[in-house]
Amino acid sequence: MSNTEQITAYSLYNKQAKERTKINPLAGVYPDLPNKKYQIIYADPPWDYGGKMQYDKSVIKNENIGFEKEIFLSSASFKYPTVKLNQLKELKVQNITADDCILFMWTTGPQMANSIELAEAWGFEYKTVAFVWDKMVHNPGRYTLSQTEFVLAFKHGRFPQPRGARNVRQMITVPRKEHSQKPLEVIAGITQMFPEQSKIELFARNNYTGWDNWGLEVPNSKVDIFSQFEMEQKKDELQIKLAL
Ligand SMILES: C[S@@+](CC[C@H](N)C(=O)[O-])C[C@H]1O[C@@H](n2cnc3c(N)ncnc32)[C@H](O)[C@@H]1O
């Protein structure tokens, strides 16, 4: 490496990054989708960040000094296989879309434009930002330190009827947990808004009562949806009971 070439986590940790990158175990790209139509589709795509890593160089004063120290490295592709936009567009969401359907899609600032492009390719029209998640801690960011993620709402056909709750709040302020784990407030809120509609979660990691759940990591047994707030309440109740 020449003296003028900038030393970065990428140049030093590429080997480690390659070893840690998760590979899709399927022969094809996707598991089969259910043979059913849904009025509510909730998706958290495994966005591809081009192998982009987050690394903690907060201890490093100068860009080119101090990388010999073991530094924290993280990337979505170390946690699960990621999928490029063109391949995401190939998922046959049209086959499971009811005539009247709302798509709720998780996105991040850098993936915002891709999310709209993807939903349009799946046959939906962009409507609004349904949820904003304030993670209460920040990640590194190229422009500002990033602290929020978003759930965009898209529509196909008309708004599914009958409507449920109309008082679900857009802003969700709950601390970030494991990497890419989303707050249950969102799926709980969508369930309250659309209690009677057929619902599926795409790229799911849980298997919720009242929903169909699809993805590479969906467990067999169903669990009830409790928001993080409800979980805290249950924990408090249990602690009071144990203390009595
Ligand atoms: C962003 S994570 C979803 C996180 C989830 N919403 C949560 O709160 O825990 C994306 C998920 O998509 C899954 N996935 C990746 N590639 C996939 C594929 N080709 N087909 C189906 N699921 C895939 C990953 O295994 C991962 O579970």
The ligand as a Gaussian input file, in Angstrom:
#p B3LYP/6-31G(d) Opt

LIG

0 1
 C      -34.190000      -6.517000       8.277000
 S      -34.339000      -8.182000       8.717000
 C      -35.942000      -8.296000       9.416000
 C      -35.958000      -7.957000      10.882000
 C      -37.311000      -8.117000      11.535000
 N      -38.261000      -7.161000      11.010000
 C      -37.206000      -7.926000      13.044000
 O      -37.754000      -6.980000      13.591000
 O      -36.552000      -8.765000      13.683000
 C      -34.540000      -8.937000       7.148000
 C      -34.874000     -10.413000       7.170000
 O      -34.987000     -10.891000       5.814000
 C      -34.461000     -12.208000       5.764000
 N      -34.048000     -12.520000       4.406000
 C      -32.855000     -12.245000       3.817000
 N      -32.835000     -12.712000       2.556000
 C      -34.036000     -13.286000       2.331000
 C      -34.609000     -13.976000       1.223000
 N      -33.929000     -14.133000       0.093000
 N      -35.854000     -14.461000       1.345000
 C      -36.545000     -14.291000       2.503000
 N      -36.054000     -13.664000       3.602000
 C      -34.805000     -13.173000       3.513000
 C      -33.302000     -12.164000       6.740000
 O      -32.936000     -13.466000       7.128000
 C      -33.868000     -11.305000       7.873000
 O      -34.521000     -12.121000       8.806000

